[in-house]
Amino acid sequence: MWKRFYFRLIIVFCLFFFVGLAYGFLSFYLTKENKPSPDSEVMVEDTVTPNTKIIFNTKYLKCGDVITEERSPDAFFIGLSEKNFKDYMKDWKIERFSSKEVVLYREIDGFCPNHFIIGIYDGYVAIFKGSATGEKVLIEKTDIPVSNLREEDQLSLEKGIIVNTQEKVYEILADFGS
């Protein structure tokens, strides 16, 4: 009878031992899956740093040019996440955002600063230049009255004649003056 008792006691101890071993094994590995290992990378939200390049791409719709400008971030941008950065840059679309580079894009319905526009101002032929905001800025009002020009030239001036160089501007003005 004692043999049977010791046998049952050993079986119960072995059963508790294996159940405890299984519980410890499972609880260790199940909780380990939820924790990142020291070797794995932890996903950190990208923020603007002092070394971040901010690239501004502006497309001017009236001439089709895209002007790209690269800057370092201003002090108040440093540490901002994409969401917070977007709140400051409402007129711009964020094309790419990382701690290395932020690429912004916008379209302006105007002419870029790289072009001259020959047009009309107060009834005279005038020279304008595009600004960074896309507006035409008067550079020079000539003494050539629009009323003295051919009708075709007047229509061209109403639309605006776009040229890339100042030399071309003066070449066209010379044609109007003759």
C-alpha positions in Angstrom: 0.0 0.0 0.0 2.9 2.4 0.8 4.3 1.7 -2.7 1.1 2.7 -4.3 0.9 5.8 -2.2 4.5 6.9 -3.1 3.9 6.1 -6.7 0.8 8.4 -6.8 2.7 11.0 -4.9 5.6 10.9 -7.4 3.1 11.1 -10.3 1.4 14.2 -8.7 4.7 15.9 -8.1 5.8 15.2 -11.7 2.5 16.5 -13.0 2.8 19.7 -11.0 6.5 20.0 -12.1 5.6 19.7 -15.9 2.5 22.0 -15.6 4.7 24.6 -13.8 7.4 24.2 -16.4 4.9 24.6 -19.3 3.3 27.7 -17.7 6.7 29.3 -17.2 7.8 28.5 -20.7 4.7 29.8 -22.3 4.4 33.0 -20.2 8.1 33.8 -20.9 7.8 33.4 -24.7 4.4 35.0 -25.0 5.4 38.2 -23.2 8.8 38.2 -25.1 6.9 38.5 -28.4 5.3 41.8 -27.4 8.6 43.4 -26.2 11.2 44.6 -28.7 14.5 43.0 -28.4 17.5 45.2 -27.8 18.8 44.5 -31.3 15.6 45.4 -33.1 14.9 48.9 -34.2 12.1 50.8 -32.4 9.9 52.9 -34.8 10.4 56.5 -33.9 8.4 59.2 -35.5 10.5 61.4 -37.9 11.0 64.9 -36.8 12.8 67.9 -38.2 16.4 68.2 -37.0 19.0 70.9 -37.5 20.5 68.8 -40.3 17.2 68.3 -42.2 17.1 69.7 -45.7 13.9 71.5 -46.5 13.2 71.6 -50.3 10.6 73.9 -51.7 9.3 73.2 -55.2 7.1 75.9 -56.7 5.4 75.4 -60.0 4.3 78.6 -61.8 1.3 77.7 -63.9 1.5 80.6 -66.4 5.0 79.8 -67.5 5.2 76.1 -66.5 8.5 76.4 -64.7 9.3 74.7 -61.4 11.7 76.5 -59.1 13.4 74.5 -56.4 14.9 76.1 -53.3 16.8 74.2 -50.6 17.0 75.6 -47.1 18.0 74.6 -43.6 15.1 74.6 -41.1 14.3 77.7 -39.1 14.7 77.2 -35.3 11.0 76.9 -34.6 10.7 73.9 -37.1 13.2 71.8 -35.2 11.6 68.9 -33.4 8.3 69.1 -35.3 6.6 66.0 -36.5 5.0 65.8 -39.9 1.6 66.6 -38.5 2.9 69.7 -36.6 5.0 70.8 -39.6 2.0 70.6 -41.8 0.1 72.9 -39.5 2.8 75.6 -40.1 3.0 75.0 -43.9 -0.7 75.2 -44.9 0.0 76.6 -48.4 2.3 73.7 -49.2 1.8 70.0 -49.9 4.2 67.7 -48.2 5.5 65.2 -50.8 8.1 63.5 -48.6 8.9 63.8 -44.9 11.8 62.3 -43.0 14.4 63.5 -40.6 16.9 63.8 -43.5 14.7 65.6 -46.0 11.3 67.4 -46.2 10.1 68.0 -49.8 7.3 70.6 -50.2 5.3 71.5 -53.3 2.9 74.2 -54.3 1.4 75.7 -57.5 1.1 79.4 -58.1 -1.1 80.9 -60.8 1.5 83.3 -62.1 4.9 83.8 -63.7 8.1 82.8 -62.1 10.9 85.4 -61.4 13.0 84.0 -64.3 10.8 85.6 -67.0 10.1 89.1 -68.3 6.6 89.8 -69.5 6.0 92.6 -72.1 2.5 93.9 -71.6 0.4 97.1 -71.2 0.5 99.7 -68.4 -1.6 102.9 -68.6 -1.9 102.6 -72.4 1.9 102.1 -73.0 4.1 99.1 -73.6 5.6 98.1 -70.3 8.1 95.5 -69.0 7.1 93.3 -66.1 9.0 90.6 -64.2 7.5 87.7 -62.3 7.8 87.7 -58.6 8.2 84.7 -56.1 4.5 85.0 -55.4 3.6 84.8 -59.1 2.5 88.4 -59.5 3.8 90.7 -62.3 6.0 93.5 -61.0 6.4 96.6 -63.2 10.0 97.1 -64.2 9.7 99.8 -66.8 7.0 101.8 -68.6 8.1 102.7 -72.1 7.1 105.7 -74.2 5.6 103.5 -76.9 1.8 104.0 -77.0 -0.1 100.8 -77.5 -2.6 102.6 -79.8 0.2 103.1 -82.4 0.8 99.4 -82.7 -0.8 96.9 -85.1 -3.9 95.1 -83.8 -2.0 91.7 -83.7 0.7 93.3 -81.5 -1.9 94.9 -79.2 -3.6 91.4 -78.7 -0.2 89.9 -78.0 0.5 92.6 -75.4 -2.9 92.1 -73.7 -2.0 88.4 -73.2 1.6 89.2 -72.3 4.7 88.3 -74.3 6.9 86.1 -72.2 10.6 86.2 -72.8 13.6 84.8 -70.9 16.3 87.5 -71.3 16.5 91.2 -71.1 18.2 91.3 -74.5 15.1 89.6 -76.1 12.9 92.2 -74.4 14.8 95.1 -76.0 14.8 93.3 -79.3 11.0 93.1 -79.2 10.7 96.7 -78.0 12.9 97.8 -80.9 10.5 96.1 -83.3 7.6 97.9 -81.7 9.3 101.3 -81.9 10.1 101.1 -85.6 
